[in-house]
Each structure stands twice: as structure tokens, then as C-alpha cells.
Amino acid sequence: SAVGSAKGVFDQRYVRQTADSKYTDVQTRAGQLDSLLKTAKSDWNALTAKVESIKNDLDAAVKLANTDQQAGEEAEAAIAEAGGEIRSIDNKGYSTTRRIGSSSKSFGSGISADVSSASGALRRAQTELSQGNYEAAARSAASAKRAGQHFLKHQVRASVAGKAGRVTHVMGRVMQRCRLRVASGEQD
């Protein structure tokens, strides 16, 4: 029967309770229909209406189960992508190179990203996924990814640039003093 053939759809990993309950209801009603079909002098018009109702409800339950599965898979993929993005940012050192006079210097070694807010959003996404809140899990994963990218784009660069700028400023003052001393004939 169509009801029995649909069982595999409801055995998928991300099918939520609502779809499963609708399928269980369809199974129960289809079982009751079997006994009515075996009864002599059944009302065939009423039975036809019940069959159509069961078929419509089965189609709706299958559609819901497939939608659940797709949403769960999309959330899982979004979480994996956000996790990879956050790990790539977290396991990296950041620096920049500035010219000071005639030499190039590297600054900012040892600066690392603080991805705690992104990690928190990722944990929230994982919890929502495990609770069957697939749409919320996907949104939290996207938020985690954006938080990591935002940090990488703005705060790490600002930290590195800030350190390099401070060092450049200090070195510029030192070089200026050295030129003043040389110009005035002083020696170190």
C-alpha cells in the first residue's frame, strides 16, 4: 500500500515529531479502512471519501517529512561551514608589515582572534539542531559565521594596524630625534 511504501520517508534523520505523528495517524486510519472494506454492504461513497482523505493526509505528511529533512540537512551544512570558518580564524596568527625608514618591519605577531561570540552562536546553532529547531539552527550558524568574518575583517586588522601604527609612530620619533642630533652635531 502507499502508506507502507512511505515508511522510509519517516525514518530519515531529521523528520520531526509533527510529521511522524501525522504519518502514524494515517497508518491508523488506513488500518481501520481495511476492516471496512471487508464488510459486506459498505457505503462505497463514504469509503472513497475516506481513501481520498487518507491519501491527502499521507501526501501532506510526506511533504512535511521531506521539508524537515531538507531543513535539517541545510542547518547541519550551515553549522559545518560556520565551524570551519571559525576554526580557520581561531587557529591563525595575524600580523602586518610596515616600512620604517628604509627597512620593513613586521608587527602584530602573536595577535589572535577572539572568536568567543562566534563560538557561542555556533554552540547555540548546534543545540537548536539537536532539538529539531532546524530553521533557528541555520540562522544561528549564519550569525556565527558573520561574527567570525566581521571580527576578521575589522577587529583583527585594527589590532594589527594599531600595533604597527604605534610602533611606526615611536620609530618615527626616534628617527626624528636622531636626525635632529645629527643636524645639531650631537653624538650618542
C-alpha positions as CSV (number, residue, x, y, z in Angstrom):
1,S,0.0,0.0,0.0
2,A,1.0,3.6,-0.4
3,V,1.0,4.1,3.4
4,G,3.5,1.2,3.9
5,S,5.7,2.4,1.0
6,A,6.0,5.8,2.6
7,K,7.6,4.5,5.8
8,G,11.2,5.1,4.6
9,V,10.5,8.8,4.3
10,F,9.6,9.0,8.0
11,D,12.8,7.1,9.0
12,Q,15.0,9.9,7.8
13,R,17.3,11.5,10.3
14,Y,15.7,15.0,10.6
15,V,12.0,14.2,10.5
16,R,10.3,16.0,13.3
17,Q,7.6,14.7,15.6
18,T,4.8,16.6,13.8
19,A,5.4,14.8,10.5
20,D,5.8,11.5,12.3
21,S,2.6,11.9,14.2
22,K,0.7,12.7,11.0
23,Y,2.1,9.5,9.4
24,T,1.1,7.5,12.5
25,D,-2.4,8.9,12.2
26,V,-2.6,8.0,8.5
27,Q,-1.4,4.4,9.3
28,T,-4.1,4.0,12.0
29,R,-6.8,5.3,9.7
30,A,-5.6,3.1,6.8
31,G,-5.8,0.1,9.1
32,Q,-9.4,0.9,10.1
33,L,-10.2,1.3,6.4
34,D,-9.1,-2.3,5.7
35,S,-11.7,-3.7,8.0
36,L,-14.4,-1.5,6.5
37,L,-13.5,-2.8,3.0
38,K,-14.1,-6.3,4.1
39,T,-17.6,-5.5,5.5
40,A,-20.5,-6.5,3.3
41,K,-22.8,-3.8,2.1
42,S,-20.3,-1.0,2.9
43,D,-21.1,2.6,1.8
44,W,-18.7,2.8,-1.1
45,N,-19.1,6.6,-1.4
46,A,-18.1,7.1,2.2
47,L,-15.2,4.7,1.8
48,T,-14.0,6.5,-1.3
49,A,-14.1,9.8,0.6
50,K,-12.1,8.2,3.4
51,V,-9.5,6.8,1.0
52,E,-9.1,10.3,-0.6
53,S,-8.8,11.9,2.8
54,I,-6.1,9.3,3.9
55,K,-4.2,9.9,0.6
56,N,-4.3,13.7,1.0
57,D,-3.1,13.4,4.6
58,L,-0.4,11.0,3.6
59,D,0.8,13.3,0.8
60,A,0.9,16.2,3.3
61,A,2.8,14.2,5.9
62,V,5.4,13.1,3.3
63,K,5.8,16.7,2.1
64,L,6.3,17.8,5.7
65,A,8.8,15.0,6.4
66,N,10.8,15.9,3.3
67,T,10.8,19.6,4.2
68,D,12.0,18.6,7.7
69,Q,14.8,16.5,6.3
70,Q,15.9,19.3,3.9
71,A,15.8,21.9,6.7
72,G,17.9,19.6,8.9
73,E,20.4,18.9,6.2
74,E,20.7,22.6,5.4
75,A,21.2,23.5,9.1
76,E,23.8,20.8,9.5
77,A,25.7,22.1,6.4
78,A,25.5,25.7,7.7
79,I,26.9,24.6,11.1
80,A,29.7,22.8,9.5
81,E,30.6,25.8,7.3
82,A,30.4,28.2,10.2
83,G,32.5,25.9,12.3
84,G,35.2,25.6,9.6
85,E,35.2,29.4,9.2
86,I,35.6,30.0,12.9
87,R,38.3,27.4,13.3
88,S,40.2,28.9,10.4
89,I,40.1,32.3,12.1
90,D,40.8,31.0,15.5
91,N,43.9,28.9,14.6
92,K,45.7,31.8,12.8
93,G,48.1,34.5,13.9
94,Y,47.8,37.9,12.4
95,S,50.5,40.5,11.5
96,T,51.2,43.3,9.1
97,T,54.4,44.8,7.6
98,R,55.2,48.5,7.7
99,R,58.1,50.4,6.2
100,I,60.1,52.4,8.7
101,G,62.7,54.5,7.0
102,S,64.5,52.2,4.6
103,S,63.6,48.9,6.3
104,S,60.5,46.8,6.5
105,K,59.3,45.5,9.9
106,S,56.6,43.0,10.7
107,F,54.2,43.9,13.5
108,G,51.4,42.2,15.4
109,S,52.8,38.7,15.7
110,G,51.0,36.9,18.5
111,I,47.7,38.7,17.8
112,S,44.9,36.1,17.6
113,A,41.2,36.4,17.1
114,D,38.8,36.4,19.9
115,V,36.0,34.3,18.4
116,S,34.1,33.7,21.6
117,S,30.9,35.4,20.3
118,A,31.1,33.4,17.1
119,S,31.7,30.2,19.0
120,G,28.7,31.0,21.3
121,A,26.5,31.4,18.3
122,L,27.8,28.2,16.9
123,R,27.1,26.3,20.1
124,R,23.6,27.8,20.1
125,A,23.1,26.5,16.5
126,Q,24.3,23.0,17.5
127,T,21.8,22.9,20.4
128,E,19.0,24.1,18.2
129,L,19.8,21.4,15.6
130,S,19.8,18.7,18.3
131,Q,16.4,20.0,19.5
132,G,14.9,19.9,16.0
133,N,14.8,23.7,15.6
134,Y,16.4,23.5,12.1
135,E,15.5,26.9,10.9
136,A,16.7,28.6,14.0
137,A,19.9,26.5,13.9
138,A,20.6,27.7,10.3
139,R,20.1,31.3,11.4
140,S,22.4,30.9,14.4
141,A,25.0,29.2,12.2
142,A,24.8,32.1,9.7
143,S,25.2,34.5,12.7
144,A,28.2,32.6,13.9
145,K,29.8,32.8,10.5
146,R,29.1,36.5,10.2
147,A,30.5,37.2,13.6
148,G,33.7,35.4,12.7
149,Q,34.1,37.2,9.4
150,H,33.3,40.6,11.0
151,F,36.0,40.0,13.6
152,L,38.4,39.0,10.9
153,K,37.6,41.9,8.7
154,H,37.5,44.7,11.3
155,Q,38.9,43.9,14.7
156,V,42.0,41.8,14.0
157,R,43.1,44.2,11.2
158,A,42.5,47.1,13.5
159,S,44.6,45.5,16.3
160,V,47.4,44.7,14.0
161,A,47.3,48.1,12.3
162,G,47.1,49.7,15.8
163,K,50.2,48.0,17.0
164,A,52.0,48.7,13.7
165,G,50.9,52.3,13.9
166,R,52.1,52.8,17.5
167,V,55.5,51.2,16.6
168,T,55.8,53.3,13.5
169,H,55.0,56.5,15.5
170,V,57.6,55.6,18.1
171,M,60.2,54.7,15.5
172,G,59.4,57.9,13.6
173,R,60.0,60.0,16.7
174,V,63.3,58.1,17.4
175,M,64.5,58.6,13.8
176,Q,63.5,62.3,14.0
177,R,65.5,62.7,17.2
178,C,68.4,61.0,15.6
179,R,68.2,63.4,12.6
180,L,68.0,66.4,15.0
181,R,71.0,65.2,16.9
182,V,73.0,64.7,13.6
183,A,71.9,68.1,12.3
184,S,72.9,69.8,15.5
185,G,76.2,68.0,15.6
186,E,75.5,65.9,18.8
187,Q,76.6,62.3,19.0
188,D,75.2,59.4,21.0
